[in-house]
């Protein structure tokens, strides 16, 4: 998934899943209403839950279509997609690479011959994307939008900031920008020609998104870029990772993914679920702006007229203004009310909320940890909508390494606030399940 993602819960997945496990059995329905980089949704899938995920960012839906929904590797036919001769040339190298993956964590699925064949066909497509040349594409698909808009040498990369500063966007080196264009235009061509199924398409876009993240000249988000230096990672050539699929294929099935939906609206369509997990934005950050480039990559294959779309880029970062979504959850004055509304609309039994005592709605990098959010959320989760005395707060301390203005690392707490809604059927609590819950919380 995306590794450089603000607010990622990757480091606290174990206590988070254990907390959810203390309130429902495997196979139960759990909703991840701000799914982001999908780290929590996939951990829940691996733990055996039926997961509904939603986020206003398009990239989250594409990751869900690639990793959350499937029960097997994509059944693609590389010979049909790139041609038999080219596929044959790439297959021998792919098979050697796959052989080297045997026994590694995440690759036990290779023991299934059919899954292995499908996986190797997908890797052939990846290798083709790293080698495809402009002349291999029809003229109509030889587009250079990422080079032109997001590379210093690009003809449309110039910007003027709101303060009058002038410069050129430098998200990618010229070589990587050209490779991104060739790869995404190949994916777009296959998608529009109907030769890739939905799962293969989503996994190709997701793989490219991760590859692009690894070579982006950013400090964590795409809201801006270093103006006078290159992040060392950006100088490496674009390449694809091997995809460890154990844990993201198989499972109970029945998962669902919302596509660019406001969770306040989406939750009204979600059927009854045992746990509603909420990891809302903590402050003013608008994630559609901070992660606009992954969203553009995901949107590109469906564009009828990429030229028209890219002609509308604005701001220093090069985003379409109409792609931005202003979340009311980012506004301190509205945050608690919106959380209350979302929870009231949910057909859930238990609510689990993630929050953070570092920089949040009521604090800043230089203000130190702040418990205002904890207090306000605790008050809301103790209202009449919830079972009296059901609120519990779990603290998970960590060091916050904020690379901002020279501020030093400080100890902050990731918080899990848990409460039971009134009037909901209780989860069956057998002696065996009670014992498991005690062990999970230990």
WOURPE-V414649 format. One line per field, one symbol per residue. ss: DSSP state (H for helix, E for strand, C for the rest). A space follows every 50 residues. Layout:
ss: ???
This chain:
ss: CCCCCCCCCHHHHHHHHHHHHCCCCCCCEEEECCCCCCHHHHHHHHCCCE EEECCCCHHHHHHHHHHHCCCCCCCCCHHHHHCHHHHHHHHHHHHHHHHH HCCCCCCHHHHCHHHHHHHHHHHHHHHHHHHCCHHHCCHHHCCCHHHHHH CCCCCCCEEECCCCCEEECCCCCHHHHHHHHHHHHHHHHHHHHCCCCHHH HHHHHHHHHHHHHHCCCCCCCCCCCCCCCCCHHHHCCCCCCCCCCCCCCC CCCCCEECCCCCHHHHHHHCCCEEEEEECCCCCCCCHHHHCHHHHHHHHH CCCCCHHHHHHCEECCCCEEHHHCCCCHHHCHHHHHHHHHHHHHHCCEEE EEEEEECCCCCCCCCCCCCCCHHHHHHHHHCCCCCECCCCCEEEEEEEEE CCCCCCCCCEEEEEEEEEEEECCCCCCCCCHHHHHHHHHHHC
